[in-house]
Amino acid sequence: MCGIVGYTGFREAEPILITALNRLEYRGYDSAGMATLSGRTLHLRKKAGKIANLARLLKEKPAAGTTGISHTRWATHGAATDRNAHPHLGGNCALALVHNGVIENYSILRSNLEMAGFQFSSDTDTEVLAQLIAFHWEKKGRGLDLRDFVLAISQSLSQVKGTFGIAAVSPHFPGAVFGARLGSPLVLGFGEKEFFLASDAMALAGLAKKAIFLEDHQICVLTPDSWSLQDMDQSAIDPAIETLDFQNAEYDRGRFDHYMLKEIYEQPEALENALRGRLNDKDSTARFGGLNLPLQQLRKTERIILTGCGTSYHAGLVGEYLFEELARMPVEVEYASEFRYRNPPIEQNTLVIALTQSGETADTLAALRETKLKGVPVLSLCNVVGSSIAREADGGVYLHAGPEIGVASTKAFSNQVAVLSLLALFFGRMRHLSPHQGAQILEGLKSLPDAMRKTLECEEQARDIASNYHQARNFLYMGRQYLYPVALEAALKLKEISYIHAEGYPAAEMKHGPIALVDSETPSVFLISPGPMYDKVMSNLEEVKARGGPVIAVASHVDPALRAKADEIIEVPRLPEWLQPVVSNIPLQLLAYHIALMRGCDVDKPRNLAKSVTVE
């Protein structure tokens, strides 16, 4: 969601902050700003819209200084305007502050501060926090003891309900950058005689090689010569310092016009990375290095709950079929946003698996914490090393998909399904699967990357289909069994990047209501694979054709009956049923991409969306 970057050192802060902010563009934002310190002079620059707007403002009015903070905002309180852009000032320019997260009790805090004589210039919850820190510091007489300022931050944060990742500077403390977090990520980066603060380690690529990932309720103070970390009671903390490993090529679009297209084409290699070292041919099972739960405990697991949001939730739905078929285990799939607030009875020997690309999704993190509070073990399937969910889960499996810059997730879905397949195999071999069955599953997984490469050859066909239907106002997607979650995911992709209304359904549910939407202007996309459901899905397809609806089929077997009925057909490689979702999803990612392109949409940064949803 919002992005934070801070810097203190020997170089001019402005170009460093702008460069780092550009690396966070993928997170989604609607305004940008920065505050720098030149001695005791505070320079504030902010602008609604793209970072380029801020860059143009800085050319007209440079922001001098070797210390500064910057921010890209995704609006929660107040419209996307210059006045609501971060940073916000507290007191009479006593400090400038940027903030990720949501302050839930901002209204009552604002009323109290207004009664105390504070005047507000924005509609945001963030300005409340800036003014609150100024209020507590003024009570201490605005002395020049840095510890008093840190105490004012701590006292203010203790009054806040909600989540935050903050960075602040004050003209009273030249050279110092202050940071704190609760529920919103913050990373302290180490350079050569300089320090950085960021909400995402990606912002530090090329700047820092070592970093500390702050935990909740921690405050850091950075100066050009030193750094310190403490808890809210000002007790010093000795944290682990981790190595950052960035490959510059991963952040370059290369020959592709958009990150989304690049990431669609990276899926075969990304999936190979997810499988590497995890296929145990000797025992016909999967191996994992980070589950961190005793094998005996895993063997006693009797029920699994999969939880996630958006694309991760759809991958979880595929996982439900996988665990039920391969491991013969009862599975529930829960939206994390609902699961966190429910109080469902969770039996002994239940395992919760949290799915997330970013590892910072607020609802999934809250669901994980609530689950652990009740003594239930939690594994995570996560793509970002060092993320909050990866650190707080009892154990987990990294997706190894590489950076996903495009807001609309693509390769994370494929890798989540692949890793869920490995986990289902792992549990199945502990329960009922024979070595021969396990070996067959491993062979299927090994064949998947090449099948994905073959599937990517359909791009030109997907582009042609997009040219026929990019002006449609509605799309319907339908599939059965393993392909039903793909229908949901494909509809989500089209909505996200093209702004066309789309719905996904189990094909048999069409006549229970959605068939009322079928007309000559509404394309229906059917996901079809041979097997026991083939005739059923073909029957549903014919019902659409009988009502004049255009039909696009994504099929792993094309027979004369399908060729006679479908208006458009994309053929994909035929795989075992439980692997079909991965290859069947690729043409629909490409279809959504080209439709969005033809409609003039910003493919990588769709309106109103953020890559990492760190607020409710």
KELO-538922 format. One line per field, with one value per residue (C-alpha): residue number from 1; residue in three letters; x, y, z. Coordinates in pm, whole numbers, plus 50000, padded with zeros to 5 digits. Example, Ala and Ser with C-alpha at 12.3 -4.5 7.8 and 13.67 -1.06 7.14 Angstrom:
<nodes>
seq <- (1;2)
type <- (ALA;SER)
east <- (51230;51367)
north <- (49550;49894)
up <- (50780;50714)
</nodes>
This chain:
<nodes>
seq <- (1;2;3;4;5;6;7;8;9;10;11;12;13;14;15;16;17;18;19;20;21;22;23;24;25;26;27;28;29;30;31;32;33;34;35;36;37;38;39;40;41;42;43;44;45;46;47;48;49;50;51;52;53;54;55;56;57;58;59;60;61;62;63;64;65;66;67;68;69;70;71;72;73;74;75;76;77;78;79;80;81;82;83;84;85;86;87;88;89;90;91;92;93;94;95;96;97;98;99;100;101;102;103;104;105;106;107;108;109;110;111;112;113;114;115;116;117;118;119;120;121;122;123;124;125;126;127;128;129;130;131;132;133;134;135;136;137;138;139;140;141;142;143;144;145;146;147;148;149;150;151;152;153;154;155;156;157;158;159;160;161;162;163;164;165;166;167;168;169;170;171;172;173;174;175;176;177;178;179;180;181;182;183;184;185;186;187;188;189;190;191;192;193;194;195;196;197;198;199;200;201;202;203;204;205;206;207;208;209;210;211;212;213;214;215;216;217;218;219;220;221;222;223;224;225;226;227;228;229;230;231;232;233;234;235;236;237;238;239;240;241;242;243;244;245;246;247;248;249;250;251;252;253;254;255;256;257;258;259;260;261;262;263;264;265;266;267;268;269;270;271;272;273;274;275;276;277;278;279;280;281;282;283;284;285;286;287;288;289;290;291;292;293;294;295;296;297;298;299;300;301;302;303;304;305;306;307;308;309;310;311;312;313;314;315;316;317;318;319;320;321;322;323;324;325;326;327;328;329;330;331;332;333;334;335;336;337;338;339;340;341;342;343;344;345;346;347;348;349;350;351;352;353;354;355;356;357;358;359;360;361;362;363;364;365;366;367;368;369;370;371;372;373;374;375;376;377;378;379;380;381;382;383;384;385;386;387;388;389;390;391;392;393;394;395;396;397;398;399;400;401;402;403;404;405;406;407;408;409;410;411;412;413;414;415;416;417;418;419;420;421;422;423;424;425;426;427;428;429;430;431;432;433;434;435;436;437;438;439;440;441;442;443;444;445;446;447;448;449;450;451;452;453;454;455;456;457;458;459;460;461;462;463;464;465;466;467;468;469;470;471;472;473;474;475;476;477;478;479;480;481;482;483;484;485;486;487;488;489;490;491;492;493;494;495;496;497;498;499;500;501;502;503;504;505;506;507;508;509;510;511;512;513;514;515;516;517;518;519;520;521;522;523;524;525;526;527;528;529;530;531;532;533;534;535;536;537;538;539;540;541;542;543;544;545;546;547;548;549;550;551;552;553;554;555;556;557;558;559;560;561;562;563;564;565;566;567;568;569;570;571;572;573;574;575;576;577;578;579;580;581;582;583;584;585;586;587;588;589;590;591;592;593;594;595;596;597;598;599;600;601;602;603;604;605;606;607;608;609;610;611;612;613;614;615;616)
type <- (MET;CYS;GLY;ILE;VAL;GLY;TYR;THR;GLY;PHE;ARG;GLU;ALA;GLU;PRO;ILE;LEU;ILE;THR;ALA;LEU;ASN;ARG;LEU;GLU;TYR;ARG;GLY;TYR;ASP;SER;ALA;GLY;MET;ALA;THR;LEU;SER;GLY;ARG;THR;LEU;HIS;LEU;ARG;LYS;LYS;ALA;GLY;LYS;ILE;ALA;ASN;LEU;ALA;ARG;LEU;LEU;LYS;GLU;LYS;PRO;ALA;ALA;GLY;THR;THR;GLY;ILE;SER;HIS;THR;ARG;TRP;ALA;THR;HIS;GLY;ALA;ALA;THR;ASP;ARG;ASN;ALA;HIS;PRO;HIS;LEU;GLY;GLY;ASN;CYS;ALA;LEU;ALA;LEU;VAL;HIS;ASN;GLY;VAL;ILE;GLU;ASN;TYR;SER;ILE;LEU;ARG;SER;ASN;LEU;GLU;MET;ALA;GLY;PHE;GLN;PHE;SER;SER;ASP;THR;ASP;THR;GLU;VAL;LEU;ALA;GLN;LEU;ILE;ALA;PHE;HIS;TRP;GLU;LYS;LYS;GLY;ARG;GLY;LEU;ASP;LEU;ARG;ASP;PHE;VAL;LEU;ALA;ILE;SER;GLN;SER;LEU;SER;GLN;VAL;LYS;GLY;THR;PHE;GLY;ILE;ALA;ALA;VAL;SER;PRO;HIS;PHE;PRO;GLY;ALA;VAL;PHE;GLY;ALA;ARG;LEU;GLY;SER;PRO;LEU;VAL;LEU;GLY;PHE;GLY;GLU;LYS;GLU;PHE;PHE;LEU;ALA;SER;ASP;ALA;MET;ALA;LEU;ALA;GLY;LEU;ALA;LYS;LYS;ALA;ILE;PHE;LEU;GLU;ASP;HIS;GLN;ILE;CYS;VAL;LEU;THR;PRO;ASP;SER;TRP;SER;LEU;GLN;ASP;MET;ASP;GLN;SER;ALA;ILE;ASP;PRO;ALA;ILE;GLU;THR;LEU;ASP;PHE;GLN;ASN;ALA;GLU;TYR;ASP;ARG;GLY;ARG;PHE;ASP;HIS;TYR;MET;LEU;LYS;GLU;ILE;TYR;GLU;GLN;PRO;GLU;ALA;LEU;GLU;ASN;ALA;LEU;ARG;GLY;ARG;LEU;ASN;ASP;LYS;ASP;SER;THR;ALA;ARG;PHE;GLY;GLY;LEU;ASN;LEU;PRO;LEU;GLN;GLN;LEU;ARG;LYS;THR;GLU;ARG;ILE;ILE;LEU;THR;GLY;CYS;GLY;THR;SER;TYR;HIS;ALA;GLY;LEU;VAL;GLY;GLU;TYR;LEU;PHE;GLU;GLU;LEU;ALA;ARG;MET;PRO;VAL;GLU;VAL;GLU;TYR;ALA;SER;GLU;PHE;ARG;TYR;ARG;ASN;PRO;PRO;ILE;GLU;GLN;ASN;THR;LEU;VAL;ILE;ALA;LEU;THR;GLN;SER;GLY;GLU;THR;ALA;ASP;THR;LEU;ALA;ALA;LEU;ARG;GLU;THR;LYS;LEU;LYS;GLY;VAL;PRO;VAL;LEU;SER;LEU;CYS;ASN;VAL;VAL;GLY;SER;SER;ILE;ALA;ARG;GLU;ALA;ASP;GLY;GLY;VAL;TYR;LEU;HIS;ALA;GLY;PRO;GLU;ILE;GLY;VAL;ALA;SER;THR;LYS;ALA;PHE;SER;ASN;GLN;VAL;ALA;VAL;LEU;SER;LEU;LEU;ALA;LEU;PHE;PHE;GLY;ARG;MET;ARG;HIS;LEU;SER;PRO;HIS;GLN;GLY;ALA;GLN;ILE;LEU;GLU;GLY;LEU;LYS;SER;LEU;PRO;ASP;ALA;MET;ARG;LYS;THR;LEU;GLU;CYS;GLU;GLU;GLN;ALA;ARG;ASP;ILE;ALA;SER;ASN;TYR;HIS;GLN;ALA;ARG;ASN;PHE;LEU;TYR;MET;GLY;ARG;GLN;TYR;LEU;TYR;PRO;VAL;ALA;LEU;GLU;ALA;ALA;LEU;LYS;LEU;LYS;GLU;ILE;SER;TYR;ILE;HIS;ALA;GLU;GLY;TYR;PRO;ALA;ALA;GLU;MET;LYS;HIS;GLY;PRO;ILE;ALA;LEU;VAL;ASP;SER;GLU;THR;PRO;SER;VAL;PHE;LEU;ILE;SER;PRO;GLY;PRO;MET;TYR;ASP;LYS;VAL;MET;SER;ASN;LEU;GLU;GLU;VAL;LYS;ALA;ARG;GLY;GLY;PRO;VAL;ILE;ALA;VAL;ALA;SER;HIS;VAL;ASP;PRO;ALA;LEU;ARG;ALA;LYS;ALA;ASP;GLU;ILE;ILE;GLU;VAL;PRO;ARG;LEU;PRO;GLU;TRP;LEU;GLN;PRO;VAL;VAL;SER;ASN;ILE;PRO;LEU;GLN;LEU;LEU;ALA;TYR;HIS;ILE;ALA;LEU;MET;ARG;GLY;CYS;ASP;VAL;ASP;LYS;PRO;ARG;ASN;LEU;ALA;LYS;SER;VAL;THR;VAL;GLU)
east <- (50000;50158;50535;50784;51149;51380;51748;52024;52391;52644;52463;52180;51860;51623;51751;51790;51434;51287;51475;51363;51002;51000;51089;50772;50540;50411;50246;49983;49945;49767;50005;50366;50574;50894;51042;51415;51634;51910;52049;51745;51551;51264;51171;50826;50724;50416;50189;49880;49916;50226;50578;50662;50445;50652;50973;50862;50782;51128;51289;51108;51166;51452;51453;51805;51955;52119;51832;51476;51162;50930;50600;50358;50000;49704;49407;49208;49102;49055;49070;49387;49485;49799;49683;49621;49949;50223;50434;50220;50346;50298;50293;50450;50671;50802;50817;50719;50573;50475;50252;50132;49827;49503;49445;49100;49045;49172;48839;48835;49210;49158;48873;49088;49378;49153;49024;49389;49439;49588;49477;49455;49521;49421;49148;49386;49426;49805;49810;49644;49947;50189;50000;49975;50353;50394;50147;50340;50671;50544;50448;50819;50910;51047;51391;51677;51718;51657;51529;51243;51137;51145;50938;50683;50660;50615;50347;50158;50168;50040;49721;49665;49428;49502;49814;50113;50452;50590;50897;50956;51213;51236;51431;51519;51722;51914;52037;51798;51527;51279;51077;50826;50589;50281;50127;50279;50626;50940;51300;51619;51889;52266;52478;52831;52819;52447;52120;51786;51432;51170;50834;50955;51304;51270;51320;51669;51789;52129;52143;52177;52323;52230;51901;51693;51324;51154;50907;50585;50621;50979;51122;51442;51656;51899;52170;52455;52688;52472;52151;51955;51651;51429;51085;50808;50949;51282;51459;51741;51702;51982;51823;51935;52095;52007;52169;51967;52014;51883;51922;51888;51756;51453;51343;51399;51115;51365;51198;50848;50630;50483;50580;50260;50349;50706;50575;50331;50626;50841;50599;50775;51109;50942;50769;51098;51242;50950;51005;51384;51516;51166;51110;51213;51224;51368;51064;50816;50725;50806;51066;51059;51321;51116;50799;50944;50679;50757;50680;50472;50256;50208;50118;49843;49687;49322;49192;49338;49217;49352;49315;49406;49272;49212;49433;49571;49218;49160;49483;49353;49037;49254;49437;49109;49063;49429;49428;49095;49199;49568;49574;49211;49192;48897;48974;48808;48905;48839;48864;49117;48913;48621;48819;48995;48665;48487;48523;48488;48550;48889;48941;49262;49506;49400;49661;49608;49792;49810;49860;50005;50228;50357;50362;50219;49847;49678;49379;49591;49839;49556;49407;49747;49786;49436;49497;49827;49667;49438;49731;49675;49990;50020;50223;50265;50300;50474;50683;50871;51163;51163;50798;50579;50381;50693;50850;50545;50421;50538;50690;50632;50731;50867;50717;51045;50849;51086;50968;50616;50593;50264;49973;49767;49922;50013;50313;50233;49910;50097;50359;50101;49918;50246;50350;50004;50042;50371;50213;49916;50160;50362;50056;49916;50230;50209;49852;49744;49926;50144;50501;50376;50106;50356;50598;50322;50246;50615;50636;50333;50496;50820;50632;50453;50718;50749;50370;50356;50613;50401;50091;50258;50265;49894;49961;49889;49564;49471;49543;49316;49034;49087;49043;48700;48573;48760;48454;48231;48085;48047;48224;48122;48378;48276;48451;48398;48599;48967;48884;48617;48879;49046;48716;48715;49079;49035;48734;48934;49221;48988;48819;49149;49321;49050;48769;48520;48263;48329;48203;48325;48095;48085;47941;47641;47540;47482;47116;47059;47069;47366;47207;46987;47297;47360;47307;47485;47707;47827;48109;48114;48452;48435;48725;48700;48904;48829;48699;48379;48274;48325;47970;47825;48025;47942;47575;47617;47803;47518;47271;47469;47483;47109;47059;47288;47587;47941;48156;48532;48667;48997;49031;49291;49106;48926;48678;48435;48149;48344;48475;48120;47984;48257;48320;48683;48901;49242;49390;49626;49841;49661;49786;49657;49337;49495;49762;49526;49451;49806;49814;49446;49496;49775;49565;49318;49596;49705;49347;49296;49630;49551;49194;49323;49586;49328;49109;49399;49427;49738;49814;50079;49912;49534;49321;49228;49440;49750;49995;50023;49701;49832;49509;49160)
north <- (50000;50335;50362;50513;50598;50783;50877;51028;51041;51243;51270;51493;51320;51437;51225;50920;50951;51000;50699;50480;50599;50502;50148;50142;50263;49909;49923;50168;50533;50857;51128;51170;51400;51452;51660;51727;51899;52144;52220;52341;52437;52209;52180;52035;51930;51725;51675;51473;51224;51044;51068;51249;51538;51560;51539;51835;52034;51957;52091;52421;52418;52186;52035;52065;51861;51529;51408;51343;51133;51064;50893;50765;50773;50545;50747;50620;50941;51239;51272;51245;51613;51817;51911;51549;51419;51325;51442;51624;51878;51874;52185;52496;52292;52102;51786;51632;51282;51015;50724;50390;50230;50354;50533;50413;50659;50962;51145;51166;51241;51524;51671;51666;51833;52100;52179;52213;52478;52273;52364;52110;52165;51824;51561;51277;51059;51098;51467;51375;51166;51443;51692;51443;51399;51777;51800;51555;51713;52062;51934;51862;52215;52122;52061;51947;51613;51357;51109;51345;51354;50974;50959;51195;50956;50661;50834;50932;50587;50437;50642;50525;50246;50092;50022;50231;50243;50594;50802;51150;51431;51746;52068;52059;51741;51793;51469;51243;51019;50850;50539;50310;50030;49840;49611;49797;49695;49902;49815;49982;49966;50000;50177;50313;50593;50637;50481;50421;50355;50197;50025;49770;49625;49665;50040;49965;49780;49921;50128;49888;49540;49484;49548;49509;49428;49614;49425;49567;49824;49912;50262;50337;50652;50705;50969;50988;50832;50590;50393;50264;50044;50031;49930;50168;50174;50293;49969;49900;49609;49406;49284;49041;49209;49036;49038;49180;49002;49192;49095;49411;49219;49117;49480;49556;49507;49391;49331;49358;49669;49601;49418;49216;49067;49002;48822;48613;48495;48433;48172;47859;47963;48082;47746;47563;47770;47673;47303;47306;47093;46996;46682;46369;46099;45841;45844;45966;46268;46634;46777;47113;47290;47541;47379;47395;47159;46805;46536;46355;46665;46705;46337;46383;46675;46592;46916;47204;47563;47769;48144;48434;48729;48789;48576;48389;48291;48150;47948;47821;47698;47490;47370;47248;47010;46907;46816;46638;46427;46366;46361;46269;46548;46778;47135;47472;47784;48115;48477;48612;48930;48724;48457;48713;48830;48498;48273;47930;47618;47483;47122;46980;46868;47143;47321;47669;47766;48139;48228;48565;48703;49006;48863;49193;49158;49310;49074;48762;48879;48945;48601;48443;48623;48535;48170;48156;48320;48017;47778;47655;47603;47821;47767;48041;48026;48354;48512;48784;48686;48872;48980;48999;48684;48486;48582;48530;48196;47882;47768;47796;47759;48042;48063;48167;48345;48642;49003;49061;49427;49434;49502;49220;48901;48635;48416;48405;48216;47953;47904;47891;47613;47429;47455;47348;47045;46961;46996;46780;46516;46543;46484;46221;46011;46020;45893;45675;45747;45462;45521;45462;45726;45967;45910;45985;46315;46409;46334;46555;46842;46798;46829;47148;47414;47292;47273;47637;47737;47566;47745;48086;48036;48129;48500;48602;48408;48573;48913;48836;48731;49045;49259;49100;49150;49439;49664;49424;49555;49217;48880;48546;48277;47919;47598;47285;47123;47226;47482;47664;47862;47952;48103;48319;48420;48500;48720;48900;48968;49118;49338;49452;49575;49643;49767;49539;49379;49004;48712;48358;48065;47689;47611;47427;47733;47933;47835;47928;48297;48412;48284;48593;48796;48605;48804;48868;49134;48924;48675;48357;48191;47817;47624;47267;46953;46591;46372;46311;46678;46723;46643;46852;47160;47112;47108;47441;47581;47484;47664;47985;47934;47871;48220;48391;48436;48437;48152;48146;47806;47727;47353;47079;46858;46989;46751;46817;46896;47175;47304;47327;47517;47757;48086;48098;47816;47831;47487;47422;47116;46825;46751;46560;46724;46866;47051;47183;47510;47637;47608;47696;48024;48153;48227;48416;48627;48713;48782;49023;49191;49257;49366;49618;49739;49790;49985;50220;50111;50136;49764;49765;50023;49986;50259;50235;49924;49858;49570;49506;49573;49668;49824;49681)
up <- (50000;50096;50069;50316;50254;50492;50466;50671;50570;50375;50040;49927;50036;49761;49466;49688;49817;49468;49330;49620;49591;49225;49329;49540;49265;49220;49563;49439;49543;49460;49589;49692;49907;50106;50385;50406;50663;50575;50916;51112;50799;50704;50335;50265;49913;49821;49524;49430;49147;49022;49161;48837;48958;49275;49072;48859;49173;49309;48993;49052;49430;49529;49878;50010;50290;50373;50591;50482;50473;50180;50112;49850;49978;49912;50038;50336;50514;50285;49909;49701;49710;49771;50121;50219;50078;50327;50506;50762;51013;51388;51607;51457;51220;51520;51313;50980;50972;50717;50805;50667;50824;50977;51308;51409;51695;51504;51534;51914;51923;51676;51881;52195;52015;51865;52214;52320;52050;51766;51414;51133;50763;50621;50642;50726;51030;50989;51076;51407;51496;51397;51614;51900;51907;51905;52194;52412;52325;52408;52752;52799;52697;52354;52497;52279;52453;52182;52441;52527;52163;52144;52463;52304;52007;52240;52448;52134;51983;52308;52260;51905;51811;51475;51274;51182;51025;51066;50987;51123;51117;51327;51262;51633;51569;51242;51092;51283;51137;51371;51288;51460;51365;51474;51215;50918;50796;50842;50748;50869;50601;50649;50389;50399;50659;50589;50700;50536;50651;50425;50434;50178;50142;49765;49809;49941;49629;49535;49854;50147;50183;50547;50721;51035;51003;51286;51502;51643;51923;51827;51769;51582;51576;51288;51261;51007;51264;51459;51494;51790;51840;52146;52260;52365;52719;52577;52664;52417;52173;52016;51690;51425;51123;50797;50453;50162;49830;49530;49166;48958;48657;48859;48877;48508;48258;47995;47659;47802;47796;48138;48456;48441;48103;48219;48526;48322;48112;48422;48553;48421;48573;48892;48930;48874;49158;49381;49308;49327;49613;49725;49517;49707;49439;49675;49903;49641;49848;49902;50137;50315;50520;50715;50848;51201;51336;51457;51201;51458;51509;51135;51103;51362;51174;51113;50959;50760;50731;50440;50469;50243;50046;49676;49453;49754;49853;49504;49527;49861;49690;49456;49766;49913;49620;49639;50009;49988;49690;49752;50134;50212;50469;50546;50444;50488;50294;50465;50359;50608;50642;50777;50961;51180;51328;51360;51658;51497;51702;51599;51698;51831;51562;51322;51110;50966;50648;50566;50199;50101;49830;50020;50370;50495;50413;50717;50734;50685;50948;51194;51122;51187;51518;51635;51544;51730;52032;52052;52041;51685;51474;51163;50848;50588;50212;50142;49870;50060;50282;50613;50587;50897;50821;50730;51064;51284;51149;51327;51000;50632;50271;50059;49710;49543;49269;49267;49297;49173;49072;48881;49115;48962;49095;48838;48914;49285;49207;49005;49274;49552;49369;49309;49675;49789;49560;49732;50074;49975;49847;50170;50387;50149;50169;50550;50532;50243;49915;49787;49664;49309;49345;49499;49210;48957;49132;49127;48755;48695;48883;48689;48360;48463;48374;48014;47985;48099;47836;47573;47697;47666;47290;47292;47346;46987;46996;47327;47172;46877;47108;47314;47002;46950;47304;47466;47444;47635;47959;48132;48127;48280;48368;48442;48540;48747;49026;49004;48735;48935;49137;48806;48690;49003;48958;48588;48664;48932;48690;48430;48689;48838;48525;48263;48492;48311;48538;48554;48761;48812;48887;48909;48566;48707;48909;48591;48565;48930;48845;48634;48312;48333;48237;47915;47596;47269;47429;47724;47654;47861;47918;47985;48137;48012;48070;47975;48252;48444;48429;48055;47944;48227;48130;47763;47857;48036;47737;47505;47732;47682;47305;47293;47435;47188;47418;47272;47408;47463;47562;47732;47688;47726;47478;47172;47011;46723;46962;47130;46799;46668;46969;47087;46908;47024;47157;47325;47361;47655;47734;47895;48246;48547;48664;48978;48775;48509;48698;48647;48267;48220;48407;48182;47869;48086;48237;47882;47775;48066;47991;47625;47692;47948;47702;47428;47668;47753;48116;48332;48344;48617;48841;48816;48967;49336;49392;49599;49575;49947;50137;50481;50610;50644)
</nodes>
